[in-house]
Amino acid sequence: MWIQLLLLIGVAVVTVLLTRSTADARHQAIRRVLLAAFVVVTASAILYPTWLSQLAALVGVGRGTDLLLYALVIAFLSFIATSYRRMKQQDRRITELTRTIALTQVRQEQAGLPTAASPGEDMSHDDGPVEPPAAGLDEGPDRPS
């Protein structure tokens, strides 16, 4: 059947797009073209609902709504795969940053330089916690009243 072939091609295209790097301008251009095509197809389906049913019959699907459902399943799966890939890249970046910060702190400690406080480390000074200012804004131990 035509629909099986089209669905398999759709899955293959999504797979190829997801395995490519997304940093270049060409990939962004492809995304924009696909978005424009999506807008045109969606508007056509809304304005001419019988067109979707005719297209479905042409590819071997019983109803236009079924064809739409198949397309949405592919779009949803590609969204999930893209989100997962982006999350993994972000996890790698966070790991690299954490390692860099840890190594920098160790080097600073070895050189005898002050380091930033670690999360959860007490930031209060040896002279006790800082108290809020008195009610009078201009009064204080260093200022005359």
N, C-alpha and C positions, 0 to 999 in steps of 0.2 A: 504494500500500500504506500501511497505517496506520503501520508502523514508520518508513518514510521521513519521513512527516509529523512523527511524534513526535521523531525524531532532529533534524530541521531546527528544530523548535520548541526543543528542548533546546539546540542550538547558539546560537540567537537569544537565549534567556534568559541563557545564560552570557555572551554578548557584551554584552548590556545591563547585567548585573550588574558586569562588569569595567570598563565605561566610566563607571560612577557613582562618586562619591566614597565612600570607605569610612570617613570620619571620624565620621559621625553615628550616633546611637543607633538610628535606624530600621534602618539597614543591619545593625547588630549583631543586632538582634532578628530580622531575616530570616534571618541565618546560624544563629541558635539554633533557629528553627523548622525550617529545612531539616535541621539536625543531628538534631533530635528525630524528624523524618519518616524520616530515614535509619535511625535506630535501630529504629523501628517496622517499617519495610519489611524491614530485615535480619533482625530477630528473626522476623518472619512467614515469610520465605523459609527460615529455618533450621528453624522448627517445622513448617511446612507446605510441604515442597518441591514438592508437586504444584501448589500455588497459583502458583508462578512459571512453571511449564510451561503452566498454563491462561491466565495473563496473556500469555505469549508467543504462544500460539495465537490469542488474542483480537486482538492487534495485528499479526499476520501474520508472526511469527518462528517458525521450526521448533521450536526447543528453548528451554527456560528458561535454559540456560547461555549460549546465544547472546545472549539478551536481557540477561543479566547482563554479558556481555562488552561489549555496546554501551554500557550504562550506565557501566561502568568506563572505557571509552575517553573518554566525555564528561567524566567526573569527572577523569581524568588530564589531559586537555587544558586543562580549566579551572584545575587546579592549576598547570600549567606557565605558563599565561597570567598567573595571579595572582602567581606567584613572579617572573616577568619584570617585571611592573608594579611590584612592591614593590622589586625590585633597582634599577630605573630611578629610583624616588623616592629611594631611599637614595643612589644616585650623585649625584643633584642636591643633596641635603642636604650630602653630603660636599664637593662642589664649592663650595657657598655658604659653608660653614664655613671651608674653606681660603682662599677669597678674603677673608673677613672677618678671619681671623688675619693674612694677609699685609698687608692694608691697615692693620690696627691696629699691626703691627710697624713699618711704614714711618712711620706718624704718630708713634709713640713715638721712633723714631730721629731724625726731623725736629725733635721737641721736645726732644731731648737726654736723653730718659729711657732707663733700661736696658731691654733687651728680653730675652725668654726665649731660651735657646739654640736654634739651629736643629738639626734632626736631623743627627747626624754631626758637629756642632761640638764641638771639644775643650773640655771643661769644667774642665780643670785650671787652677790659678791660676799666676801668674807665678813663684811661689816653688817650683814643681816639684810633682810628684805627691804626694798625701797618703800617708804611710806608715802601716801598721797599728800599733795600740798595742802597747807592749812587753808581755812576758809577765806582769809584775806589774800588776794592775789599779789599785792605789792609787799606784803609782809613776809619775812623769813629771817633766818639767822644772818644772812649776808646783807640784808637791806634795812635801812633805818625806817622806823615807823613814823 
